[in-house]
Amino acid sequence: MPRVSQAHLDARRLQIVDAARARFASHGFARTSMADIVAESGLSNGAIYRYFTSKDEIVVAVCEQGTEALPNALTTEAVAGFLEHVRVRARDTDHARLVAQIYAEAAVSPQLAVIVRQQLAAGRAAIAELVPERRRAHAGQIAEAFVALCASYSQQIAIRGDVEPAPFVAALMAIIEG
């Protein structure tokens, strides 16, 4: 029997994670079963269980995979572009709803909370590196506020639908510029 390539295995795993991501975003973690993930993926039970032994493992894989691309500078244009990216991703893939589900689940799942805390810390560290030299003494506070306000923007989209980013851009720039 021919050996299956690693690329094939990786593609199947990604197919499962993508199917779970779509189902979790539309129905939530609690209202999604393994059978739902099987149906969404188009794979068999056996194929799913080859990669994951439980829904909890799939939840973790979804969370490990999902991070937002942060802005490459803390300018009005870059911050506006980043929030527009968040907005478009929410509209096109329900990403904001998925993030809301992840945060809620992290509140009751210690394993998931560790992943979310690591992702938030990495985001804060990346933003702190972008703080302009004249504001370096406040880099940690700026990064903390930046990540919190961006998370809030995502949560607003998840609940309210399409939310104009301009007020959030203005608030973030006020924080950055002092």
Secondary structure as a PSIPRED ss2 file (coil, helix, strand):
# PSIPRED VFORMAT (PSIPRED V4.0)

   1 M C   1.000  0.000  0.000
   2 P C   1.000  0.000  0.000
   3 R C   1.000  0.000  0.000
   4 V C   1.000  0.000  0.000
   5 S C   1.000  0.000  0.000
   6 Q H   0.000  1.000  0.000
   7 A H   0.000  1.000  0.000
   8 H H   0.000  1.000  0.000
   9 L H   0.000  1.000  0.000
  10 D H   0.000  1.000  0.000
  11 A H   0.000  1.000  0.000
  12 R H   0.000  1.000  0.000
  13 R H   0.000  1.000  0.000
  14 L H   0.000  1.000  0.000
  15 Q H   0.000  1.000  0.000
  16 I H   0.000  1.000  0.000
  17 V H   0.000  1.000  0.000
  18 D H   0.000  1.000  0.000
  19 A H   0.000  1.000  0.000
  20 A H   0.000  1.000  0.000
  21 R H   0.000  1.000  0.000
  22 A H   0.000  1.000  0.000
  23 R H   0.000  1.000  0.000
  24 F H   0.000  1.000  0.000
  25 A H   0.000  1.000  0.000
  26 S H   0.000  1.000  0.000
  27 H H   0.000  1.000  0.000
  28 G C   1.000  0.000  0.000
  29 F C   1.000  0.000  0.000
  30 A C   1.000  0.000  0.000
  31 R C   1.000  0.000  0.000
  32 T C   1.000  0.000  0.000
  33 S C   1.000  0.000  0.000
  34 M H   0.000  1.000  0.000
  35 A H   0.000  1.000  0.000
  36 D H   0.000  1.000  0.000
  37 I H   0.000  1.000  0.000
  38 V H   0.000  1.000  0.000
  39 A H   0.000  1.000  0.000
  40 E H   0.000  1.000  0.000
  41 S H   0.000  1.000  0.000
  42 G C   1.000  0.000  0.000
  43 L C   1.000  0.000  0.000
  44 S C   1.000  0.000  0.000
  45 N H   0.000  1.000  0.000
  46 G H   0.000  1.000  0.000
  47 A H   0.000  1.000  0.000
  48 I H   0.000  1.000  0.000
  49 Y H   0.000  1.000  0.000
  50 R H   0.000  1.000  0.000
  51 Y H   0.000  1.000  0.000
  52 F C   1.000  0.000  0.000
  53 T C   1.000  0.000  0.000
  54 S C   1.000  0.000  0.000
  55 K H   0.000  1.000  0.000
  56 D H   0.000  1.000  0.000
  57 E H   0.000  1.000  0.000
  58 I H   0.000  1.000  0.000
  59 V H   0.000  1.000  0.000
  60 V H   0.000  1.000  0.000
  61 A H   0.000  1.000  0.000
  62 V H   0.000  1.000  0.000
  63 C H   0.000  1.000  0.000
  64 E H   0.000  1.000  0.000
  65 Q H   0.000  1.000  0.000
  66 G C   1.000  0.000  0.000
  67 T C   1.000  0.000  0.000
  68 E C   1.000  0.000  0.000
  69 A C   1.000  0.000  0.000
  70 L C   1.000  0.000  0.000
  71 P C   1.000  0.000  0.000
  72 N C   1.000  0.000  0.000
  73 A C   1.000  0.000  0.000
  74 L C   1.000  0.000  0.000
  75 T C   1.000  0.000  0.000
  76 T H   0.000  1.000  0.000
  77 E H   0.000  1.000  0.000
  78 A H   0.000  1.000  0.000
  79 V H   0.000  1.000  0.000
  80 A H   0.000  1.000  0.000
  81 G H   0.000  1.000  0.000
  82 F H   0.000  1.000  0.000
  83 L H   0.000  1.000  0.000
  84 E H   0.000  1.000  0.000
  85 H H   0.000  1.000  0.000
  86 V H   0.000  1.000  0.000
  87 R H   0.000  1.000  0.000
  88 V H   0.000  1.000  0.000
  89 R H   0.000  1.000  0.000
  90 A H   0.000  1.000  0.000
  91 R H   0.000  1.000  0.000
  92 D H   0.000  1.000  0.000
  93 T H   0.000  1.000  0.000
  94 D C   1.000  0.000  0.000
  95 H H   0.000  1.000  0.000
  96 A H   0.000  1.000  0.000
  97 R H   0.000  1.000  0.000
  98 L H   0.000  1.000  0.000
  99 V H   0.000  1.000  0.000
 100 A H   0.000  1.000  0.000
 101 Q H   0.000  1.000  0.000
 102 I H   0.000  1.000  0.000
 103 Y H   0.000  1.000  0.000
 104 A H   0.000  1.000  0.000
 105 E H   0.000  1.000  0.000
 106 A H   0.000  1.000  0.000
 107 A C   1.000  0.000  0.000
 108 V C   1.000  0.000  0.000
 109 S C   1.000  0.000  0.000
 110 P H   0.000  1.000  0.000
 111 Q H   0.000  1.000  0.000
 112 L H   0.000  1.000  0.000
 113 A H   0.000  1.000  0.000
 114 V H   0.000  1.000  0.000
 115 I H   0.000  1.000  0.000
 116 V H   0.000  1.000  0.000
 117 R H   0.000  1.000  0.000
 118 Q H   0.000  1.000  0.000
 119 Q H   0.000  1.000  0.000
 120 L H   0.000  1.000  0.000
 121 A H   0.000  1.000  0.000
 122 A H   0.000  1.000  0.000
 123 G H   0.000  1.000  0.000
 124 R H   0.000  1.000  0.000
 125 A H   0.000  1.000  0.000
 126 A H   0.000  1.000  0.000
 127 I H   0.000  1.000  0.000
 128 A H   0.000  1.000  0.000
 129 E H   0.000  1.000  0.000
 130 L H   0.000  1.000  0.000
 131 V C   1.000  0.000  0.000
 132 P C   1.000  0.000  0.000
 133 E H   0.000  1.000  0.000
 134 R H   0.000  1.000  0.000
 135 R H   0.000  1.000  0.000
 136 R H   0.000  1.000  0.000
 137 A H   0.000  1.000  0.000
 138 H H   0.000  1.000  0.000
 139 A H   0.000  1.000  0.000
 140 G H   0.000  1.000  0.000
 141 Q H   0.000  1.000  0.000
 142 I H   0.000  1.000  0.000
 143 A H   0.000  1.000  0.000
 144 E H   0.000  1.000  0.000
 145 A H   0.000  1.000  0.000
 146 F H   0.000  1.000  0.000
 147 V H   0.000  1.000  0.000
 148 A H   0.000  1.000  0.000
 149 L H   0.000  1.000  0.000
 150 C H   0.000  1.000  0.000
 151 A H   0.000  1.000  0.000
 152 S H   0.000  1.000  0.000
 153 Y H   0.000  1.000  0.000
 154 S H   0.000  1.000  0.000
 155 Q H   0.000  1.000  0.000
 156 Q H   0.000  1.000  0.000
 157 I H   0.000  1.000  0.000
 158 A H   0.000  1.000  0.000
 159 I H   0.000  1.000  0.000
 160 R H   0.000  1.000  0.000
 161 G C   1.000  0.000  0.000
 162 D C   1.000  0.000  0.000
 163 V C   1.000  0.000  0.000
 164 E C   1.000  0.000  0.000
 165 P C   1.000  0.000  0.000
 166 A H   0.000  1.000  0.000
 167 P H   0.000  1.000  0.000
 168 F H   0.000  1.000  0.000
 169 V H   0.000  1.000  0.000
 170 A H   0.000  1.000  0.000
 171 A H   0.000  1.000  0.000
 172 L H   0.000  1.000  0.000
 173 M H   0.000  1.000  0.000
 174 A H   0.000  1.000  0.000
 175 I H   0.000  1.000  0.000
 176 I H   0.000  1.000  0.000
 177 E H   0.000  1.000  0.000
 178 G C   1.000  0.000  0.000
